[in-house]
């Protein structure tokens, strides 16, 4: 069963709110992250921006920071993937 646009919009807003907890830490190092898509199977696709695109720590940041924060605040999300950068998984 696919989710409605309203349900998708609500989940995306919750993801953005979760990312707002992480963004100050990314911005300190000149980076950021942007939500590209929420798939039908509830996987968030992110794009690394700024310094995060080439940072060797992006994979660790994804796992220990971004993924943990999103899944804690939005447990419906099944996964988080980066579509670019060193930390692409």
Beta strands, then each sheet from edge to edge (+ up, - down):
strand 1: 31-38
strand 2: 43-50
strand 3: 79-82
sheet 1: 1+ 2- 3-
end
